Amino acid sequence: MSIFSRKLGRNPFKSSGSADAADEPKQSMSAKAKAAATATADKARRLSATASQKARDARHSITGAKLDPSAPARVGFVGVSRDRKLVAHAQDDEDPRIGERTASLARKITQRADPPGWDDVADTTRKGEGLRAIKLPVCDLDGTTSYVVAFGMGYPVEKAQALCERLALMLGPMVDLDLEEAKSQGRTRCTPDGATRLREVLERELRDANSSSQLQQVANQVEAVREIMERNVEMLLDRGEKLDALNDKADELHGATKAFRQQARKLKRWHLMNQVKWGVAVGTLVTASVAIPIAVLAAA
């Protein structure tokens, strides 16, 4: 800003004439430089306010944020990038399930085009070892500074977002000052000393974020046990309902069997009565056919 003002403040009309004639265009140029500087500052504030509003509006745009109790509950990578190039980062290698995978995922999201709000990417290729990376870009007049956090899906996304915002608030002024210093040295990126300072802060924040990971793992285990118990209760209720339905069917079958037995007994009785009737009729006919001739012969 000061370089821009000085360039505009030079008087191209300065000559060897009188001092009054030279001062008039100089004052005019100074007023123009102040006006341009004010306009540039207002534009920067508007851009910053717009970016902040868009970031707040996109805060809840991260999808698939459901917690996976079986996944790692640690932060594996935190970093700061400038114009999609990492400036400083810190990596956690205590959990072998994340390690280099979080670093690879963080570099992948760093190289993606910066959106107006939150950006996220996930790696679910390994069952029970899902990873996630989020990025918060902050734009200014010269470029974009992004803050990246990569973590296991057992770590709450809300905490990862809070960590990313805290990094932006803490490291934003440090990055701006270091970029000013680098610009005075003819550099386009942060200085080595600035990157070292940023890395120290990132390492500290990474340790603090993972200090509560054991508590988070216990909470995830409790959540997993609770879900298992809920499933068991539902299975017991379903089993009870199925047993009740089976008892109802058994009662229906028992009633049908009893009705069938009664019908079979009635049919058997009818069959036996028919046999008795036919037997009596046949016996009577045979007796009559024998007795009548005998009676006729006896009468003769």
C-alpha positions in Angstrom: 0.0 0.0 0.0 2.8 2.4 0.9 4.7 1.5 -2.3 1.6 2.2 -4.3 1.1 5.5 -2.5 4.8 6.6 -3.1 4.6 5.8 -6.7 1.4 7.9 -7.1 3.0 10.6 -4.9 5.9 11.3 -7.3 5.5 14.5 -9.2 6.1 13.9 -12.9 5.5 17.7 -13.6 8.3 18.9 -11.4 10.6 21.3 -13.2 13.1 24.0 -12.4 10.3 26.7 -12.2 9.0 28.5 -9.2 8.3 26.6 -5.9 4.6 27.6 -6.1 4.1 26.1 -9.5 5.8 22.9 -8.5 3.8 22.6 -5.2 0.4 22.8 -6.9 0.6 19.5 -9.0 2.4 17.9 -6.0 -0.5 18.6 -3.7 -2.9 17.4 -6.4 -1.1 14.1 -6.8 -0.9 13.7 -3.0 -4.7 14.1 -2.8 -5.2 11.5 -5.6 -2.8 9.1 -3.9 -4.8 9.4 -0.6 -8.1 8.9 -2.4 -6.7 5.8 -4.2 -5.4 4.4 -1.0 -8.7 4.9 0.7 -10.6 3.3 -2.2 -8.2 0.3 -2.1 -8.6 -0.1 1.6 -12.4 0.0 1.3 -12.2 -2.6 -1.4 -10.0 -4.8 0.7 -12.4 -4.5 3.6 -15.4 -5.3 1.4 -13.6 -8.4 -0.1 -12.7 -9.6 3.4 -16.3 -9.1 4.7 -17.7 -10.9 1.6 -15.3 -13.8 2.1 -16.1 -14.0 5.8 -19.8 -14.0 5.1 -19.5 -16.6 2.4 -17.4 -18.8 4.8 -20.1 -18.4 7.5 -22.8 -19.2 5.0 -20.9 -22.3 3.9 -20.1 -23.5 7.4 -22.8 -26.1 7.4 -22.3 -27.1 3.8 -20.0 -30.0 4.6 -21.9 -33.1 3.9 -21.5 -36.7 5.2 -20.4 -35.5 8.6 -21.8 -38.5 10.5 -19.3 -39.8 13.1 -17.8 -43.2 12.5 -17.0 -44.7 15.9 -14.7 -47.4 14.3 -12.6 -44.9 12.4 -9.5 -43.1 13.9 -10.4 -40.3 16.3 -7.2 -38.2 15.7 -6.1 -35.2 13.7 -3.3 -36.4 11.4 -2.3 -33.2 9.5 -2.6 -29.4 9.9 -1.2 -27.0 7.4 -1.1 -23.5 5.9 -1.0 -22.9 2.2 -0.6 -19.8 0.1 -2.1 -19.9 -3.4 -2.5 -23.7 -3.3 1.1 -24.3 -2.2 1.9 -25.6 1.3 3.9 -23.1 3.4 4.1 -25.0 6.7 2.5 -28.1 8.1 2.6 -30.5 11.1 1.9 -34.2 10.9 1.0 -36.8 13.5 2.3 -40.4 13.0 1.3 -42.0 16.2 -1.7 -43.8 14.6 -0.5 -46.1 11.8 -4.0 -46.1 10.3 -3.7 -42.4 9.3 0.0 -41.4 8.9 0.9 -40.6 5.4 -2.7 -41.0 4.2 -3.8 -37.8 5.9 -0.8 -36.0 4.5 -1.7 -37.2 1.0 -5.4 -36.2 1.5 -4.4 -32.8 2.8 -2.1 -32.1 -0.2 -4.9 -33.2 -2.5 -7.3 -30.7 -1.1 -4.6 -28.0 -1.0 -4.1 -28.3 -4.7 -7.8 -28.0 -5.5 -9.3 -24.6 -6.6 -10.3 -22.5 -3.6 -14.1 -22.2 -3.2 -15.8 -19.2 -1.6 -16.4 -21.2 1.6 -15.5 -24.5 3.2 -14.0 -27.3 1.1 -13.8 -30.9 2.1 -12.7 -34.3 0.7 -13.0 -37.8 2.1 -11.2 -41.1 1.7 -13.4 -44.1 2.5 -11.4 -46.8 0.6 -10.6 -48.7 3.8 -13.4 -49.9 5.9 -13.2 -48.6 9.5 -10.3 -46.3 8.6 -12.1 -43.4 6.8 -10.3 -40.1 6.6 -11.5 -36.6 5.9 -9.8 -33.2 5.1 -11.3 -29.8 5.3 -10.0 -26.4 4.0 -10.8 -22.8 4.9 -9.6 -20.3 2.3 -9.2 -16.6 3.3 -8.8 -14.3 0.3 -7.0 -10.9 0.1 -5.9 -8.6 -2.7 -2.7 -10.5 -3.4 -3.9 -14.1 -3.2 -5.5 -16.7 -0.9 -4.3 -18.2 2.3 -5.9 -21.6 3.2 -5.9 -23.5 6.4 -6.1 -27.3 6.1 -7.0 -30.0 8.7 -7.0 -33.7 7.9 -8.4 -36.2 10.4 -10.0 -39.6 11.0 -13.7 -39.9 10.6 -13.9 -40.8 14.3 -13.0 -37.2 15.1 -16.0 -34.8 15.1 -16.2 -32.5 12.1 -17.3 -29.7 14.4 -14.1 -29.8 16.3 -12.1 -30.0 13.1 -13.9 -26.8 11.8 -13.2 -25.1 15.1 -9.5 -26.0 14.9 -9.4 -24.7 11.3 -11.0 -21.4 12.3 -8.6 -21.0 15.3 -5.6 -21.5 13.0 -7.0 -18.8 10.7 -7.3 -16.3 13.6 -3.9 -17.2 15.1 -1.8 -17.5 12.0 -3.5 -15.0 9.7 -1.6 -11.9 11.1 1.7 -13.9 11.2 1.3 -14.9 7.5 0.5 -11.3 6.5 3.5 -9.9 8.3 5.8 -12.6 6.9 4.5 -12.0 3.4 5.3 -8.2 3.8 8.8 -9.1 4.9 9.2 -11.6 2.0 8.0 -9.0 -0.5 10.6 -6.5 0.8 13.2 -9.2 0.1 11.9 -9.9 -3.4 10.2 -13.2 -2.4 6.8 -14.3 -3.5 6.3 -16.8 -0.6 6.9 -16.8 3.1 10.4 -16.6 4.4 12.1 -19.7 5.9 12.0 -18.1 9.4 8.3 -17.4 9.0 7.6 -21.0 7.9 9.5 -22.3 11.0 7.4 -20.1 13.3 4.2 -21.3 11.6 5.3 -24.9 11.9 5.9 -24.5 15.7 2.4 -23.1 16.2 0.9 -25.9 14.0 2.7 -28.6 16.0 1.5 -27.2 19.3 -2.1 -27.0 18.0 -1.9 -30.5 16.7 -0.7 -31.8 20.1 -3.5 -30.0 21.8 -6.1 -31.3 19.4 -4.9 -34.9 19.9 -4.6 -34.6 23.7 -8.3 -35.2 24.0 -8.3 -38.0 21.4 -8.3 -40.7 24.0 -11.4 -39.2 25.6 -13.0 -39.0 22.2 -12.1 -42.6 21.5 -13.7 -43.6 24.8 -16.8 -41.6 23.8 -16.8 -43.3 20.4 -16.6 -46.7 22.1 -19.5 -45.8 24.4 -21.5 -44.6 21.4 -20.7 -47.9 19.6 -21.9 -49.9 22.7 -25.0 -47.9 22.9 -25.8 -48.5 19.3 -25.2 -52.2 19.7 -27.5 -52.3 22.8 -30.2 -50.4 20.9 -29.9 -53.0 18.0 -30.2 -55.8 20.6 -33.3 -54.3 22.1 -34.9 -53.9 18.7 -34.0 -57.5 17.9 -35.5 -58.7 21.2 -38.7 -56.8 20.5 -38.8 -58.2 17.0 -38.3 -61.7 18.4 -41.1 -61.2 20.9 -43.4 -60.0 18.1 -42.5 -63.0 16.0 -43.1 -65.4 18.9 -46.5 -63.8 19.5 -47.4 -64.2 15.9 -46.2 -67.8 16.0 -48.3 -68.5 19.1 -51.3 -67.0 17.3 -50.7 -69.3 14.3 -50.3 -72.2 16.7 -53.7 -71.4 18.3 -55.3 -71.1 14.9 -53.7 -74.4 13.9 -54.9 -76.0 17.1 -58.5 -74.8 16.5 -58.3 -76.1 12.9 -57.1 -79.5 14.2 -59.9 -79.7 16.7 -62.5 -78.9 14.1 -60.9 -81.4 11.7 -61.0 -84.1 14.5 -64.7 -83.4 15.2 -65.5 -83.5 11.5 -63.6 -86.8 11.1 -65.4 -88.3 14.1 -68.8 -87.2 12.7 -67.9 -88.7 9.3 -66.8 -92.0 10.9 -70.0 -92.2 12.9 -72.0 -91.6 9.7 -70.1 -94.3 7.9 -70.6 -96.8 10.8 -74.3 -96.1 11.0 -74.6 -96.7 7.2 -72.8 -100.0 7.7 -75.2 -101.0 10.5 -78.3 -100.0 8.4 -77.1 -102.0 5.4 -76.3 -104.9 7.6 -79.8 -104.9 9.2 -81.4 -104.6 5.8 -79.4 -107.4 4.3 -79.9 -109.6 7.3 -83.7 -109.0 7.2 -83.8 -109.7 3.5 -81.9 -113.0 3.9 -84.0 -114.1 6.8 -87.2 -113.3 4.9 -86.0 -115.2 1.8 -85.2 -118.3 3.9 -88.2 -118.1 6.3 -90.9 -117.7 3.7 -90.2 -120.9 1.7 -89.9 -122.9 4.9 -93.3 -121.5 6.1 -94.9 -122.4 2.7 -93.5 -126.0 2.8 -94.6 -126.4 6.4 -98.1 -125.3 5.6 -98.4 -127.7 2.7 
